[in-house]
Structures are given as C-alpha cells and as structure tokens.
Amino acid sequence: MANDGWMINLGDAVAVYSMKGNGASTGNQIGKITKNECFAHGANIGAGWEGVDYPVWFLNAQHVGTIGVVPNDVYIDSVDFSKYASNGTSWVKVDTLERKVQYATNAYYSNGDWLCELLPGSRVWLTQNGTHGATNYNYIAVTKVQTAEGTTYNFQGNGFVDLVAETNWLNVGSILLRKV
C-alpha cells in the first residue's frame, strides 16, 4: 500500500495517532482520515522508523497538515491518487495523468523555487505514483504544467503543485485537481 505518494481513502474513516520517536503509535488519537479524503504516505526513504506503523500526512480538524501514524494492523481501503480523479462528487478511475486545476495554486521547480501561478482552468500532468514533496508533503509531483493562458512548462524530472493552496480541503468535493 505504501508508495511514498498521495492516496485516497475510499473506505470508512480511519483514526490517526501521534507517533513515538521510533514511528510507533502512542495510542493518542490526533485526527482521522475520512472517507473520500486524500492523504500522503508520510515515510521518508531511509527513515529509521519506517515500517513500525503506517506514517501518514493528513489535514487535521484545524486544517493543519500533520504527520501521524495508523497502526499497521488497521486496514485502509486506499487507492493511488494518480489513478483516480474527482468529478466533483465521486472518485473515478482514469487512464490519464492529466488533471484540470479547479482553484488557484502554485507550481514549483523540483528544488522548491516558485515557477508560476496556476489559475482555474490550468492543466497539470501528475507523475505515475503521485509522489509528495520531501519537505512539503502538501506538494504533488508533476511532469508538466500548462497555465490557463496556454503557457506550457515541461520539467526535467519533475516539478510540484501545492494541493492544499490556501484553504482547499483534500476530499472529493473540494480537491484542487479534477478530472479533465
């Protein structure tokens, strides 16, 4: 299930707990990932605690991005974000990595430097596994962006788009990127 990228919870709500230094759950619930909500697998490659419990980055009830863990014995009915897209009311399986920008956001180079603003109607092309940013988990990797005005930027490797930009939530109805 872990792919170090963005996922969509298609099942019931899942409790998220604070994390001990070794990556195990403390048993202290800090939030939940609800049905149809997106989250990022929170592990960093090479992290010493990876594999103790399932680390996640999610938006808590105060709309603050938070790292927590879901115990490994808890099943999360999740799918890769890059293989599904929101049509505004549900998640649908898609055969394209192209998405339409629903709300204004920003595009960044792979080093985190700002590239451009993406207004509604802009397009982005996701990477195959929906990789999140190493320090900005709210970023999703893209191979190309096209502004609403038609300017196209192709990345050598990848760039990033901020999925949470401003006040966007990470669920099916308010997700920033939509089905084309």
TIFI-400912 format. One record per atom (N, C-alpha, C, O, CB): residue in three letters; x, y, z. Coordinates in steps of 0.05 Angstrom, whole numbers, plus 32768, in hexadecimal, padded with zeros to 4 digits. Glycine has a CB too. Layout:
ALAXYZ;...
This chain:
MET80107FE88000;MET800080008000;MET801180198000;MET800A802D7FF3;MET7FED80008018;ALA80278019800E;ALA80388031800F;ALA804780367FF5;ALA805380247FEA;ALA804C802F8026;ASN8045804F7FEC;ASN805380557FD3;ASN806180707FD5;ASN806A807B7FC1;ASN804180557FBB;ASP8063807B7FEE;ASP806F80957FF2;ASP806280AA7FE0;ASP806F80BC7FD5;ASP808D80957FEC;GLY804880A87FDE;GLY803980BB7FCD;GLY801D80C07FD8;GLY801680B77FEE;GLY803780B17FB1;TRP800E80CE7FC8;TRP7FF280D57FCF;TRP7FE080BD7FCB;TRP7FE280AE7FB7;TRP7FE980ED7FBF;MET7FCD80BA7FDE;MET7FBA80A47FDE;MET7F9E80B07FE3;MET7F9C80C77FEB;MET7FC1808E7FF3;ILE7F8980A07FDD;ILE7F6E80A77FE2;ILE7F6280927FF4;ILE7F63807A7FED;ILE7F5D80AC7FC8;ASN7F568099800A;ASN7F488086801B;ASN7F2B80828010;ASN7F1B80948012;ASN7F47808F8039;LEU7F26806A8006;LEU7F0B80647FFB;LEU7EFA8056800F;LEU7EE28050800A;LEU7F0D80547FE2;GLY7F05804F8026;GLY7EF68040803B;GLY7EED80528051;GLY7EEB806A804F;GLY7F07802A8045;ASP7EE780458068;ASP7EDE80538080;ASP7EF38065808B;ASP7F0B80638083;ASP7ED5803F8095;ALA7EEB8077809D;ALA7EFF808980AA;ALA7F13807880B9;ALA7F0D806380C4;ALA7EF0809D80BD;VAL7F2C808280B9;VAL7F42807480C6;VAL7F4E808780DB;VAL7F56809D80D4;VAL7F57806A80B2;ALA7F51807E80F3;ALA7F5D808E8108;ALA7F7B80908104;ALA7F89807D80FC;ALA7F5880828124;VAL7F8680A98109;VAL7FA380AE8106;VAL7FAD80B58122;VAL7FA080C48130;VAL7FA980C580F1;TYR7FC480AB8129;TYR7FCF80AE8144;TYR7FEA80BD8143;TYR7FF880BD812E;TYR7FD380938152;SER7FF180CA8159;SER800B80D6815A;SER802080C0815A;SER801A80A8815F;SER800E80E88174;MET803980C78153;MET804E80B4814E;MET806480B68163;MET806D80CC8169;MET805980B78132;LYS806D809F816D;LYS8085809E817E;LYS809E80A2816C;LYS809C80A18154;LYS80878083818D;GLY80B480A78178;GLY80CD80AB816A;GLY80D580948158;GLY80E380988144;GLY80E380B0817E;ASN80CC807C815E;ASN80D28065814E;ASN80BE805F8138;ASN80BF804C8129;ASN80D5804C815F;GLY80AA80718135;GLY8095806E8120;GLY807D805E8128;GLY806C80598118;GLY80A180628109;ALA807C80568141;ALA80658046814B;ALA804F80598155;ALA80558070815D;ALA806D80328161;SER803780508156;SER802180608160;SER80238064817E;SER802A8051818D;SER800680528159;THR801C807C8187;THR801B808181A4;THR8000807881B0;THR7FFE807581C8;THR8020809F81AA;GLY7FEC8074819F;GLY7FD1806E81A8;GLY7FC1808781AD;GLY7FA9808581B4;GLY7FD2805E81C1;ASN7FCD809F81A9;ASN7FC080B881AD;ASN7FB580C28191;ASN7FC580CA8180;ASN7FD380CE81B9;GLN7F9B80C0818D;GLN7F8F80C88173;GLN7F9280E6816F;GLN7F8B80F68180;GLN7F7280BF8172;ILE7F9C80ED8157;ILE7F9F810A8150;ILE7F8D81128139;ILE7F8D81298131;ILE7FBC810F8149;GLY7F7E80FF812D;GLY7F6C81068117;GLY7F6380ED8109;GLY7F6680D78113;GLY7F7A81188104;LYS7F5780F180F2;LYS7F4E80DA80E2;LYS7F4F80E180C4;LYS7F4D80F980BD;LYS7F3280D180EB;ILE7F5280CD80B4;ILE7F5080D08098;ILE7F3480C58090;ILE7F2F80AE8094;ILE7F6780C08088;THR7F2380D78086;THR7F0880CF8081;THR7F0580C28065;THR7F1880C28055;THR7EF580E78082;LYS7EEE80B68060;LYS7EE880AA8046;LYS7EEB80C08031;LYS7EE180D68035;LYS7ECC809D8046;ASN7EF780B9801A;ASN7EFB80CB8003;ASN7F1080E18008;ASN7F1280F37FF8;ASN7EE280D77FFC;GLU7F1F80DF801E;GLU7F3380F38024;GLU7F4F80E9801A;GLU7F5480D1801B;GLU7F3480F98042;CYS7F5F80FB8011;CYS7F7A80F58008;CYS7F8E80F8801F;CYS7F8A81088031;CYS7F8281067FF0;PHE7FA480E9801D;PHE7FB980EC8030;PHE7FD380E38023;PHE7FD280D6800E;PHE7FB480DA804A;ALA7FE980EB802E;ALA800380E38023;ALA801080CE8035;ALA800F80D2804E;ALA801680FB801F;HIS801A80B98029;HIS802A80A78039;HIS804180B78044;HIS805080C38034;HIS8034808E8028;GLY804580B7805E;GLY805880CA806A;GLY807580C1806D;GLY808580D18077;GLY804E80D08084;ALA807B80A98064;ALA809780A08068;ALA80AB80AF8057;ALA80A580B68040;ALA809880828063;ASN80C280B28062;ASN80D980BC8052;ASN80EB80A4804D;ASN80F18095805F;ASN80E880D38061;ILE80F580A28035;ILE8107808B802F;ILE811F808C8041;ILE812C80A18044;ILE810F808C8011;GLY81258076804E;GLY813B80748060;GLY8135807C807D;GLY8147807B808E;GLY815180858056;ALA811C80848082;ALA8115808B809E;ALA8118807280AF;ALA810F805D80A8;ALA80F8809780A0;GLY8125807580C6;GLY812A805E80D8;GLY8110805280E3;GLY8110803A80EA;GLY813B806780EF;TRP80FA806180E4;TRP80E2805780F0;TRP80CF804C80DB;TRP80B9804180E2;TRP80D4806C80FF;GLU80D6804D80C1;GLU80C4804480AC;GLU80BD802780B0;GLU80CF801680B3;GLU80D080498091;GLY80A3802080AF;GLY809B800480B1;GLY80907FFD80CD;GLY80847FE780CF;GLY80B17FF380AA;VAL8094800D80E2;VAL808A800680FC;VAL806B800880FB;VAL805E7FF48101;VAL809580198112;ASP8061801F80F4;ASP8044802280EE;ASP8043803180D3;ASP8058803880C8;ASP803580318105;TYR802B803780CA;TYR8027804380AF;TYR8026806180B2;TYR8012806C80BA;TYR800D803880A2;PRO803C806F80AB;PRO803D808D80AE;PRO802D809A8098;PRO802E80938081;PRO805A809780AE;VAL801E80AF80A0;VAL800D80BE808D;VAL801080DC8093;VAL801580E480A9;VAL7FF080B5808F;TRP800C80EC807E;TRP800981098080;TRP7FEC810E8077;TRP7FE381058062;TRP801E8118806D;PHE7FDD811C8089;PHE7FC181228083;PHE7FBA813D808E;PHE7FCA8149809D;PHE7FAF810C8090;LEU7FA381478087;LEU7F9981608092;LEU7F89815A80AB;LEU7F75814B80A9;LEU7F898171807E;ASN7F90816580C2;ASN7F80816080DA;ASN7F68817280DA;ASN7F63818180C7;ASN7F92816580F3;ALA7F58817180EF;ALA7F3E818080F1;ALA7F42819E80EF;ALA7F3081AC80E8;ALA7F308179810A;GLN7F5A81A880F6;GLN7F6081C480F4;GLN7F6C81CC80D9;GLN7F7581E280D6;GLN7F7481CC810B;HIS7F6C81BA80C6;HIS7F7681BD80AB;HIS7F9481C280AB;HIS7F9E81D2809B;HIS7F6881D5809D;VAL7FA281B580BD;VAL7FBF81B780BF;VAL7FCB819C80B7;VAL7FC3818780C1;VAL7FC881BE80DD;GLY7FDE819D80A4;GLY7FEB8185809C;GLY7FFB817880B3;GLY800A818680C0;GLY7FFE818A8085;THR7FF6815F80B8;THR8001815180D0;THR800B813680C9;THR7FFF812880B9;THR7FEB815080E6;ILE8022812E80D4;ILE802C811380D1;ILE8022810380E9;ILE8022810C8100;ILE804C811380D0;GLY801880EB80E3;GLY800F80D980F8;GLY801380BC80ED;GLY802080B880D8;GLY7FF180DE80FF;VAL800880A980FC;VAL800A808D80F3;VAL7FEF807F80F6;VAL7FDF80868107;VAL8020807E8103;VAL7FEC806C80E5;VAL7FD6805980E7;VAL7FE2803E80ED;VAL7FF5803680DF;VAL7FC4805880CC;PRO7FD980318102;PRO7FE580178109;PRO7FE5800480F1;PRO7FD2800380E2;PRO7FD6800A8121;ASN7FFB7FF580EE;ASN7FFD7FE280D7;ASN7FE77FCE80D6;ASN7FE27FC380C0;ASN80187FD480D9;ASP7FDA7FC880EC;ASP7FC47FB480EB;ASP7FA97FC080E3;ASP7F957FB180E2;ASP7FC27FA68106;VAL7FA97FDA80DD;VAL7F907FE780D4;VAL7F907FE880B5;VAL7FA37FF180A9;VAL7F8D800380E0;TYR7F7B7FDE80A9;TYR7F787FDE808C;TYR7F6E7FF98083;TYR7F5A8003808D;TYR7F667FC78083;ILE7F7C8005806F;ILE7F73801D8062;ILE7F6C80168045;ILE7F7D800D8036;ILE7F8980348063;ASP7F53801A803E;ASP7F4A80148023;ASP7F52802B8011;ASP7F42803D800B;ASP7F2B800F8022;SER7F6B802B8008;SER7F7580427FFA;SER7F7E803B7FDE;SER7F8580247FD8;SER7F8C804F8009;VAL7F7F804F7FCC;VAL7F88804C7FB1;VAL7F9B80637FAB;VAL7F9B80787FB8;VAL7F70804C7F9D;ASP7FAC805F7F96;ASP7FBF80737F8E;ASP7FB0808B7F82;ASP7F9F80887F71;ASP7FD380687F7A;PHE7FB780A37F8B;PHE7FAB80BC7F82;PHE7FAF80BF7F64;PHE7F9D80CA7F57;PHE7FB880D37F91;SER7FC580B67F59;SER7FCA80BB7F3C;SER7FB980AA7F2A;SER7FB780AE7F12;SER7FE780B57F37;LYS7FAB80967F36;LYS7F9A80847F25;LYS7F7D808B7F27;LYS7F6C807E7F1A;LYS7F9F80677F2E;TYR7F76809E7F38;TYR7F5A80A67F3C;TYR7F5980C57F3A;TYR7F6C80D37F3F;TYR7F4F809C7F57;ALA7F4180CF7F33;ALA7F3D80EC7F32;ALA7F2180F27F3C;ALA7F0F80E27F3A;ALA7F4180F67F15;SER7F1E81097F47;SER7F0481137F51;SER7EF4811F7F3A;SER7EFF812D7F29;SER7F0781277F68;ASN7EDB81187F39;ASN7EC981267F26;ASN7EB8813A7F35;ASN7EA481457F2B;ASN7EB781117F17;GLY7EBF813F7F4E;GLY7EB181527F5F;GLY7E9F81447F74;GLY7E9A81507F89;GLY7EA081647F4F;THR7E96812C7F6F;THR7E85811D7F82;THR7E9081027F89;THR7E8880F77F9D;THR7E69811B7F77;SER7EA080F67F77;SER7EAB80DC7F7D;SER7EC780D97F70;SER7ECF80E97F5F;SER7E9880C57F73;TRP7ED580C47F78;TRP7EEF80BD7F6C;TRP7EEA80A97F56;TRP7EDC80967F5A;TRP7F0380B27F81;VAL7EF580AE7F3F;VAL7EF2809C7F28;VAL7F0E80947F1E;VAL7F2080A47F1E;VAL7EE280AA7F11;LYS7F10807B7F16;LYS7F2980717F0B;LYS7F2D807E7EF0;LYS7F1B80807EE0;LYS7F2880517F09;VAL7F4680877EEB;VAL7F4D80947ED2;VAL7F6680877EC6;VAL7F76807B7ED4;VAL7F5180B27ED7;ASP7F68808B7EAC;ASP7F7F80807E9D;ASP7F9380967E95;ASP7FA380917E83;ASP7F7680717E85;THR7F9180AD7EA1;THR7FA380C37E9A;THR7FAE80CF7EB3;THR7FA280CE7EC9;THR7F9480D87E89;LEU7FC580DB7EB1;LEU7FD280E97EC8;LEU7FCC81077EC7;LEU7FD481167ED8;LEU7FF080E47EC8;GLU7FBD810F7EB2;GLU7FB6812B7EAF;GLU7F9E81327EC2;GLU7F8B81237EC4;GLU7FAE81327E92;ARG7FA1814A7ECF;ARG7F8B81537EE1;ARG7F8781717EDB;ARG7F99817F7ED2;ARG7F92814E7EFF;LYS7F6F817A7EE1;LYS7F6781967EDE;LYS7F6881A37EF9;LYS7F5F81977F0D;LYS7F4A81987ED1;VAL7F7381BB7EFA;VAL7F7681CA7F13;VAL7F5B81D77F19;VAL7F5181E77F08;VAL7F8D81DF7F12;GLN7F4F81D27F30;GLN7F3581DC7F38;GLN7F3781F77F46;GLN7F2682087F43;GLN7F2781C87F4A;TYR7F4C81FA7F57;TYR7F5082127F67;TYR7F6D821C7F63;TYR7F7F820B7F5D;TYR7F4B820D7F85;ALA7F7282357F66;ALA7F8D82407F62;ALA7FA182327F74;ALA7F9C822D7F8C;ALA7F8D825E7F67;THR7FB9822D7F69;THR7FCF82217F78;THR7FE9822A7F6C;THR7FE9823A7F5A;THR7FCC82027F79;ASN7FFF821F7F76;ASN801982267F6B;ASN8028820D7F62;ASN802481F77F6C;ASN802A82347F80;ALA803882117F4D;ALA804A81FC7F44;ALA806782037F4C;ALA806E821B7F4E;ALA804881F87F24;TYR807781EF7F52;TYR809281F27F5C;TYR80A581E07F4C;TYR809D81CB7F43;TYR809381EC7F7A;TYR80BD81E97F4A;TYR80D381D87F40;TYR80D881C37F54;TYR80D081C57F6B;TYR80EC81E97F39;SER80E781AE7F4D;SER80ED81987F5F;SER80FD81A17F78;SER80FB81937F8D;SER80FD81827F50;ASN810B81B77F76;ASN811A81C07F8E;ASN810981D27FA0;ASN811381DC7FB4;ASN813381D07F84;GLY80F081D67F99;GLY80DE81E57FAA;GLY80DB82027FA2;GLY80CA82117FAD;GLY80E781E47FC6;ASP80EA820B7F8E;ASP80E882277F85;ASP80CD822A7F76;ASP80C582197F67;ASP8100822F7F73;TRP80C182417F7A;TRP80A782477F6D;TRP80AB82497F4F;TRP80BE82557F45;TRP809B82617F78;LEU8098823E7F40;LEU8098823F7F23;LEU808282527F18;LEU808882657F0A;LEU809582237F16;CYS8069824C7F20;CYS8053825C7F15;CYS803A82577F25;CYS803882447F34;CYS804F82577EF8;GLU802782697F22;GLU800C82657F2D;GLU7FFC82557F19;GLU7FFD825A7F01;GLU7FFE82807F35;LEU7FEC82427F23;LEU7FDA82337F12;LEU7FBD823A7F1A;LEU7FB482337F2F;LEU7FDF82147F15;LEU7FB082497F08;LEU7F9582527F0D;LEU7F81823C7F05;LEU7F8982297EF7;LEU7F8F826C7EFD;PRO7F68823D7F0D;PRO7F55822A7F05;PRO7F5582277EE6;PRO7F56823B7ED8;PRO7F3982317F0F;GLY7F53820E7EDD;GLY7F5482097EC1;GLY7F7082007EB7;GLY7F7381F67EA1;GLY7F4B82217EB1;SER7F8482057EC8;SER7F9F81FB7EC1;SER7F9F81DD7EC1;SER7F8C81D07ECB;SER7FB482067ED5;ARG7FB481D17EB7;ARG7FB681B47EB6;ARG7FD181AB7EC2;ARG7FE481BA7EC1;ARG7FB481A97E98;VAL7FD181937ECE;VAL7FE981877ED9;VAL7FEA816A7ED1;VAL7FD5815E7ECC;VAL7FEB818B7EF8;TRP8002815F7ECF;TRP800581437EC9;TRP801481377EE0;TRP802C813E7EE5;TRP8014813E7EAE;LEU800781257EEF;LEU801381187F07;LEU802981047EFF;LEU802A80FB7EE9;LEU7FFD810A7F17;THR803A80FE7F13;THR804C80E87F0F;THR803C80CE7F14;THR802680CF7F1E;THR806580EA7F23;GLN804780B77F0C;GLN8039809E7F0D;GLN803180957F29;GLN801D80887F2D;GLN804980897F00;ASN8041809D7F3D;ASN803B80937F58;ASN803280AA7F6B;ASN803180A57F83;ASN805280857F64;GLY802C80C17F61;GLY802180D77F72;GLY803480DE7F88;GLY802B80E37F9F;GLY800780CF7F7D;THR804E80DF7F83;THR806280E57F98;THR805C81007FA6;THR805581137F99;THR807D80E67F8B;HIS806081007FC0;HIS805E81197FD0;HIS807981267FD3;HIS808E81197FCE;HIS805181137FEB;GLY8079813F7FDB;GLY8092814D7FE0;GLY80A081427FF8;GLY80948138800B;GLY808D816B7FE3;ALA80BB81437FF8;ALA80CB8139800E;ALA80C7814A8028;ALA80C7813F803E;ALA80E881388007;THR80C581648025;THR80C18175803C;THR80A68183803C;THR809C818B8051;THR80D7818B803D;ASN809A81848025;ASN807E818F8022;ASN806C8178801A;ASN806881748002;ASN807E81A7800E;TYR8061816A802D;TYR805181538027;TYR8038815B8017;TYR802B814B800A;TYR804981458040;ASN803081748019;ASN8018817E800B;ASN801D81827FED;ASN800B81897FDF;ASN800E81988017;TYR8035817E7FE4;TYR803C81807FC8;TYR803981647FBB;TYR803E81507FC7;TYR8059818A7FC4;ILE803081647FA2;ILE802F814C7F92;ILE804181507F79;ILE804081657F6D;ILE801281447F8A;ALA8050813B7F72;ALA8062813D7F5B;ALA8053813D7F41;ALA803F812E7F3D;ALA807681257F5C;VAL805D814D7F2F;VAL8052814F7F14;VAL8068814F7EFF;VAL807F81567F05;VAL804181697F11;THR806281467EE7;THR807681457ED2;THR8073815E7EC0;THR808681657EB2;THR8073812C7EC1;LYS805B816A7EC0;LYS805681817EAE;LYS803F81917EBA;LYS802D81867EC6;LYS805081787E91;VAL803F81AB7EB5;VAL802881BD7EBC;VAL802381CF7EA4;VAL803481D57E95;VAL802E81CE7ED6;GLN800981D67EA1;GLN800181E97E8D;GLN7FEF81FD7E9A;GLN7FDA81F67EA5;GLN7FF381DA7E75;THR7FF782177E98;THR7FE7822C7EA4;THR7FCC822F7E95;THR7FC982257E7F;THR7FF682467EA4;ALA7FB9823C7EA2;ALA7F9F82417E96;ALA7FA282517E7C;ALA7F92824F7E6A;ALA7F8C82507EA9;GLU7FB882617E7A;GLU7FBD82717E62;GLU7FCA82607E4C;GLU7FCD826A7E35;GLU7FCF82887E69;GLY7FD382477E52;GLY7FDE82367E3E;GLY7FFC82337E3E;GLY800782247E2E;GLY7FD782407E24;THR800B82407E51;THR8028823C7E53;THR802E82217E60;THR8023821B7E75;THR803582537E64;THR803E82117E52;THR804581F67E5C;THR806181F57E66;THR807482007E5A;THR804181E17E45;TYR806481E87E7D;TYR807F81E47E89;TYR808381C67E8C;TYR807381B87E9B;TYR808181F27EA5;ASN809781BB7E7F;ASN809E819E7E82;ASN80B6819D7E95;ASN80C881AD7E93;ASN80A681917E67;PHE80B5818A7EA8;PHE80CA81887EBC;PHE80DE81727EB4;PHE80D6815E7EA9;PHE80BE81827ED8;GLN80F781777EB9;GLN810B81627EB7;GLN810981537ED2;GLN8111815E7EE6;GLN8129816D7EB2;GLY80FF813B7ED2;GLY80F9812D7EEB;GLY80DC81347EF2;GLY80CA812A7EE6;GLY810D81357F02;ASN80D981457F06;ASN80BE814D7F0E;ASN80BF81687F1C;ASN80D481727F25;ASN80B181397F20;GLY80A781757F1D;GLY80A3818C7F2D;GLY808D81867F41;GLY8087816E7F45;GLY809A81A57F1B;PHE8082819A7F4E;PHE806D81957F62;PHE805781A97F60;PHE805A81BF7F57;PHE807981957F7E;VAL803F81A17F6A;VAL802881B27F6C;VAL801E81AF7F89;VAL801D81997F94;VAL801181AA7F57;ASP801681C57F95;ASP800C81C57FB0;ASP7FEE81BD7FB0;ASP7FDD81CB7FA6;ASP800F81E17FBD;LEU7FE881A57FBB;LEU7FCD819B7FBC;LEU7FBB81A97FD1;LEU7FA381A87FCE;LEU7FCD817D7FC2;VAL7FC781B57FE5;VAL7FB781C17FFA;VAL7FB481DF7FF7;VAL7FA381EB8004;VAL7FC481BB8015;ALA7FC481EB7FE6;ALA7FC482087FE1;ALA7FAC82177FEE;ALA7F9582127FE8;ALA7FC4820E7FC4;GLU7FB382298000;GLU7F9F8239800E;GLU7F8D8228801F;GLU7F96821E8034;GLU7F8E82497FFA;THR7F7482258018;THR7F608218802A;THR7F5481FF801E;THR7F4081F68028;THR7F4B822B8031;ASN7F6081F48009;ASN7F5581DC7FFD;ASN7F5781C48010;ASN7F6B81C0801E;ASN7F6381D57FE3;TRP7F4281B48010;TRP7F42819C8020;TRP7F498185800E;TRP7F4981887FF6;TRP7F268197802E;LEU7F50816E8019;LEU7F5A8158800A;LEU7F4481428006;LEU7F4A812A8009;LEU7F72814C8016;ASN7F2C814A8001;ASN7F1781367FFD;ASN7F0B81387FE1;ASN7F12814B7FD2;ASN7F0181388012;VAL7EFA81267FDA;VAL7EF081247FBE;VAL7EE2813D7FB4;VAL7EE481447F9C;VAL7EDD810D7FBC;GLY7ED5814C7FC6;GLY7EC581637FBD;GLY7ED6817C7FBB;GLY7ECE818F7FAC;GLY7EAF81687FD0;SER7EEC817E7FCA;SER7EFB81977FCA;SER7F1981937FC1;SER7F2981A57FC5;SER7EFB81A47FE5;ILE7F1F817C7FB6;ILE7F3B81777FAE;ILE7F42818B7F97;ILE7F3281907F86;ILE7F3F815A7FA4;LEU7F5A81957F98;LEU7F6481A97F85;LEU7F65819F7F68;LEU7F5F81AD7F56;LEU7F7F81B37F8E;LEU7F6D81857F65;LEU7F70817A7F4A;LEU7F5881697F43;LEU7F5081587F54;LEU7F8A816A7F47;ARG7F4D816C7F2B;ARG7F35815D7F23;ARG7F3A814E7F09;ARG7F4D81527EFB;ARG7F1E81707F20;LYS7F27813D7F03;LYS7F27812E7EEA;LYS7F2581417ED3;LYS7F1681557ED4;LYS7F10811A7EEA;VAL7F34813B7EBE;VAL7F33814B7EA5;VAL7F1A81457E96;VAL7F1581507E81;VAL7F4C81467E94;
